Amino acid sequence: MSSSSHSQPLGPVGSASAVTESLIGRGAYLVTAIAQCNDCHTNPDRNYAPGANFLQINAAGYLSGGRVFLAPPGADSLLHVERSMTADLTGATNGFFTNPAIDFFTFDAILAYGLHLDDPNPAPLAWPMPWQHFRNMTLDDLQAVFTYIKAVGQVHPRTGTSDKHTQDAAYYCTQNSDCHGSSETCDTTKHECIGRDCTADFDCPACDTCTANHCAAPAATSTCLTQGL
């Protein structure tokens, strides 16, 4: 944990207290070895090019989100999701844990209820986020996870292209009433809500684009669908 190399997900923790150091160490184990948050919240999660760094964690983009998950055919109607995008947790500007307003109580409540309680109109945490399992962790373990990821964002926040403004889920629908925003309608061919008011792509559901101030579903050739952000 004390390595000064920026190739590591977390650099030196400086003058952190012994208690904080202990929480960071415990949290690092829980996040990487148990919960395996990197597998979803880092995109790409590892280096898959043959060579000396094969399968090393992508430290530059560590926990900065952007991976896209497409709901399995037939399961989208049960999940109420067409696709989801993992959140940026450690980005300098857009990271969840770098937001000063986010404290442990908010983090704990989000996992307890499976809702984005940090938003004015809380939406459900989208599949495949396994919040139903994580909410059963002890408070001590959840505190360790929170302290560790918060430290990653504070000590070595992701910047540039790794500070991703990620998008929320694209929801499944069969009729307009399944959609939320007043301007949204249901594309019954693709079974997803479209048309949300927007000023930029990040205002739109996962992989949608903001076109003429309304969110449009991605083209079949969109690289976002296969590569994420």
C-alpha positions as CSV (number, residue, x, y, z in Angstrom):
1,M,0.0,0.0,0.0
2,S,3.0,2.3,0.5
3,S,4.4,1.9,-3.0
4,S,5.0,5.2,-4.8
5,S,4.6,3.7,-8.3
6,H,1.7,5.2,-10.2
7,S,1.2,1.8,-11.8
8,Q,-0.5,0.8,-8.6
9,P,-4.2,1.4,-8.1
10,L,-3.4,3.2,-4.9
11,G,-0.2,5.1,-4.2
12,P,1.1,6.3,-0.8
13,V,-1.5,7.1,1.8
14,G,0.7,9.8,3.4
15,S,-0.1,10.6,7.0
16,A,-3.1,8.4,7.4
17,S,-3.8,7.2,10.9
18,A,-3.1,3.6,11.9
19,V,-6.9,3.0,12.0
20,T,-7.3,4.4,8.4
21,E,-4.3,2.4,7.2
22,S,-6.0,-0.8,8.6
23,L,-9.3,0.0,6.9
24,I,-7.6,0.7,3.6
25,G,-5.7,-2.6,3.8
26,R,-8.8,-4.5,4.7
27,G,-10.9,-2.7,2.1
28,A,-8.3,-3.4,-0.6
29,Y,-8.6,-7.1,0.1
30,L,-12.4,-7.0,0.1
31,V,-12.6,-4.9,-3.1
32,T,-10.1,-6.9,-5.2
33,A,-10.2,-10.4,-3.9
34,I,-13.7,-10.9,-2.6
35,A,-16.1,-8.4,-4.3
36,Q,-13.9,-8.2,-7.4
37,C,-15.2,-4.7,-8.1
38,N,-12.4,-4.2,-10.7
39,D,-13.9,-6.8,-13.0
40,C,-16.9,-4.5,-13.7
41,H,-15.9,-1.0,-12.6
42,T,-12.7,-0.8,-14.7
43,N,-12.8,-0.7,-18.5
44,P,-10.9,-2.6,-19.7
45,D,-10.4,-4.4,-16.5
46,R,-7.0,-5.9,-17.3
47,N,-4.2,-5.9,-19.9
48,Y,-4.9,-8.7,-22.3
49,A,-2.0,-8.1,-24.7
50,P,0.6,-10.9,-24.5
51,G,3.7,-9.9,-22.8
52,A,5.2,-9.1,-19.4
53,N,2.1,-7.1,-18.2
54,F,-0.4,-9.8,-19.3
55,L,-3.5,-9.8,-17.0
56,Q,-2.3,-6.9,-14.9
57,I,-5.1,-4.6,-13.6
58,N,-5.6,-1.5,-15.7
59,A,-4.3,0.9,-13.0
60,A,-4.8,4.0,-15.1
61,G,-8.5,3.4,-15.4
62,Y,-8.9,1.6,-12.0
63,L,-12.6,1.8,-10.9
64,S,-13.4,4.6,-13.3
65,G,-16.3,2.7,-14.8
66,G,-17.6,2.7,-18.4
67,R,-18.1,-1.1,-18.9
68,V,-21.4,-1.9,-20.7
69,F,-23.5,-4.9,-19.9
70,L,-26.2,-6.1,-22.3
71,A,-29.2,-7.8,-20.7
72,P,-29.4,-11.5,-21.9
73,P,-32.1,-12.0,-24.4
74,G,-35.4,-12.9,-22.7
75,A,-34.1,-11.6,-19.3
76,D,-34.4,-7.9,-20.2
77,S,-38.2,-7.9,-19.4
78,L,-37.5,-9.5,-16.0
79,L,-34.6,-7.2,-15.2
80,H,-36.4,-4.1,-16.6
81,V,-33.0,-3.2,-18.3
82,E,-31.8,-3.4,-21.8
83,R,-28.2,-2.5,-20.9
84,S,-26.3,-0.8,-18.1
85,M,-23.0,1.0,-17.7
86,T,-20.8,0.7,-14.6
87,A,-20.3,3.9,-12.6
88,D,-17.1,6.0,-12.4
89,L,-16.0,5.5,-8.7
90,T,-12.6,7.2,-8.7
91,G,-12.6,9.9,-11.4
92,A,-11.2,13.3,-10.2
93,T,-14.4,15.2,-11.3
94,N,-17.0,12.5,-12.1
95,G,-16.1,9.8,-9.6
96,F,-18.8,8.8,-7.1
97,F,-16.3,8.5,-4.2
98,T,-14.5,11.8,-5.0
99,N,-17.8,13.7,-4.6
100,P,-17.5,15.5,-1.2
101,A,-21.2,15.1,-0.6
102,I,-20.9,11.3,-0.5
103,D,-20.3,10.0,3.0
104,F,-20.4,6.4,4.4
105,F,-24.1,6.7,5.5
106,T,-25.1,7.5,1.9
107,F,-23.0,4.6,0.5
108,D,-24.5,2.2,3.1
109,A,-28.1,3.3,2.4
110,I,-27.6,2.9,-1.4
111,L,-26.5,-0.7,-0.9
112,A,-29.2,-1.3,1.7
113,Y,-32.1,-0.2,-0.5
114,G,-30.7,-0.7,-4.0
115,L,-31.5,2.8,-5.0
116,H,-29.4,5.8,-6.1
117,L,-30.2,7.8,-3.0
118,D,-27.6,10.4,-4.0
119,D,-29.9,11.5,-6.8
120,P,-33.0,13.8,-6.4
121,N,-35.1,11.1,-8.1
122,P,-33.6,7.8,-7.0
123,A,-33.5,5.1,-9.7
124,P,-32.8,1.4,-8.9
125,L,-29.2,0.2,-9.0
126,A,-29.2,-1.6,-12.4
127,W,-28.3,-5.2,-13.1
128,P,-25.8,-6.7,-12.7
129,M,-24.8,-4.7,-9.6
130,P,-25.1,-7.4,-6.9
131,W,-26.2,-5.0,-4.1
132,Q,-28.5,-7.7,-2.7
133,H,-25.3,-9.5,-1.6
134,F,-23.2,-6.6,-0.7
135,R,-25.8,-5.2,1.7
136,N,-25.3,-8.3,3.8
137,M,-21.7,-7.4,4.5
138,T,-20.9,-6.3,8.1
139,L,-20.7,-2.6,8.8
140,D,-17.0,-3.0,9.5
141,D,-16.5,-4.5,6.1
142,L,-18.6,-1.9,4.4
143,Q,-16.6,0.9,6.2
144,A,-13.4,-0.7,5.0
145,V,-14.6,-0.8,1.4
146,F,-15.8,2.8,1.6
147,T,-12.5,4.0,3.1
148,Y,-10.4,2.1,0.6
149,I,-12.2,3.4,-2.6
150,K,-12.4,6.9,-1.1
151,A,-8.6,6.8,-0.6
152,V,-8.0,5.6,-4.2
153,G,-10.0,8.6,-5.4
154,Q,-8.2,11.0,-3.0
155,V,-4.7,9.8,-3.4
156,H,-4.6,9.0,-7.1
157,P,-7.8,10.2,-8.8
158,R,-8.3,9.1,-12.4
159,T,-8.0,12.0,-14.8
160,G,-8.2,12.7,-18.5
161,T,-9.9,10.0,-20.5
162,S,-10.1,7.9,-17.3
163,D,-12.3,10.5,-15.6
164,K,-15.4,9.2,-17.3
165,H,-18.8,10.8,-17.2
166,T,-20.7,7.5,-17.3
167,Q,-24.4,7.0,-18.2
168,D,-27.2,5.4,-16.3
169,A,-29.1,2.3,-17.5
170,A,-31.2,2.0,-20.6
171,Y,-34.6,0.6,-19.4
172,Y,-36.7,-2.1,-21.0
173,C,-40.2,-1.1,-22.0
174,T,-43.3,-2.3,-23.9
175,Q,-45.3,0.9,-23.7
176,N,-44.8,4.6,-23.0
177,S,-46.0,4.3,-19.4
178,D,-43.0,2.1,-18.7
179,C,-40.7,5.1,-19.2
180,H,-40.0,7.8,-16.7
181,G,-39.3,11.2,-18.2
182,S,-42.1,13.3,-19.6
183,S,-40.4,13.4,-23.0
184,E,-39.6,9.7,-23.1
185,T,-41.4,7.2,-25.3
186,C,-41.0,3.5,-25.8
187,D,-39.3,2.2,-28.9
188,T,-41.4,-1.0,-29.1
189,T,-39.0,-2.4,-31.8
190,K,-36.0,-2.2,-29.5
191,H,-38.0,-2.3,-26.3
192,E,-36.2,0.6,-24.7
193,C,-37.1,4.1,-23.6
194,I,-35.8,6.9,-25.8
195,G,-36.3,10.6,-26.3
196,R,-35.2,11.9,-22.9
197,D,-34.4,15.6,-22.8
198,C,-30.6,16.2,-22.9
199,T,-27.8,18.6,-23.6
200,A,-25.0,16.0,-23.8
201,D,-24.6,12.3,-24.2
202,F,-24.0,11.7,-20.5
203,D,-27.6,12.9,-19.9
204,C,-28.8,9.9,-21.8
205,P,-29.1,6.1,-21.0
206,A,-26.1,3.8,-21.6
207,C,-24.7,4.2,-25.1
208,D,-27.5,6.6,-26.2
209,T,-26.5,9.8,-28.0
210,C,-27.9,13.3,-27.5
211,T,-29.4,14.3,-30.8
212,A,-31.3,17.6,-31.2
213,N,-31.6,17.7,-27.4
214,H,-33.3,14.3,-27.2
215,C,-31.7,10.9,-26.4
216,A,-31.5,8.5,-29.4
217,A,-30.9,4.8,-29.2
218,P,-27.4,3.7,-30.3
219,A,-26.8,2.4,-33.8
220,A,-26.2,-1.4,-34.1
221,T,-22.6,-0.5,-35.0
222,S,-22.0,1.6,-31.9
223,T,-18.6,0.8,-30.4
224,C,-20.1,1.7,-27.0
225,L,-22.2,-1.5,-27.1
226,T,-19.2,-3.7,-27.4
227,Q,-16.4,-1.6,-25.8
228,G,-18.2,0.7,-23.4
229,L,-16.5,4.0,-22.6
